[in-house]
Amino acid sequence: MIPIKSPKEIEKMRRAGRCAAEVLRKTAQLVVPGVSTGEIDRAAAEFIAEAGCTSAFLNYRGFPGNICISLNEEVVHGIGSTRKIQYGDVVKLDIGVLKDGWVGDNATSVAVGMVPPEVSRLLEVTEASLKAAVAQALHNGRLGDIGAAVEEMVVANGFSVVREFVGHGVGRRLHEEPQIPNYGKRGSGPKLKAGMTLAIEPMVNLGTAGVTILDDGWTVVTKDGKASSHFEHTVLVTKGEPEILTWLE
């Protein structure tokens, strides 16, 4: 069953979403050449604490980081370390917080200085596919419409959708029903209802779709070593337009 949140629960989700978005904004500002990914992880932990939240990722199924920070060919679930960010890197930040027992989850990809045109285009298309997917999070719509919106845009631009990792419902727990693939068939899947809260997160590769997991047991990388991009919002299905809970004005 896909959880439906009450009005009071939705307001708590809004607060968690705003917290996650603010932490992501502050953390993204630290992504500059010469800073280590571990330093960014520790700074994010401070931002999370200052906001009166806790990390939704730390120790989740044993994950050792406060946030996920993934570079270049790393798709998701990267762990902060002594590795330093370099000019031309693409840095993916995935930040989830717990506030008053509710989760806010969001992600962005940051280009460090100038990147190759095809990588810049990859980021643009991935972010646009997220916008297109969010627009499909409609009351009485179908779950397959969300994934189809991502896949259609990504494929039309010559990129590849990661299939092994997907978006998900979110609320009291980081991962709730339903799973939300970034591919699919329009008009298929469960019917969406107002009160559902969804973490929609396109993960898109410059090259082939294939991925593998490094020996640390967490970091997902592209099989061909080419760049990957990741954007995410927590979204509320309403009787009207979808509401992005991790949006900052």
Secondary structure, 3 states (H helix, E strand, C coil): CCCCCCHHHHHHHHHHHHHHHHHHHHHHCCCCCCCEHHHHHHHHHHHHHHCCCEECCCCHHHCCCCCEEEECCEEECCCCCCCECCCCCEEEEEEEEEECCEEEEEEEEEECCCCCHHHHHHHHHHHHHHHHHHCCCCCCCEHHHHHHHHHHHHHHCCCEECCCCCEEECCCCCCEEEEECCCCCCCCCCECCCCCEEEECCEEECCCCCEEECCCCCCEEECCCCCEEECEEEEECCCCCCEECCCCC
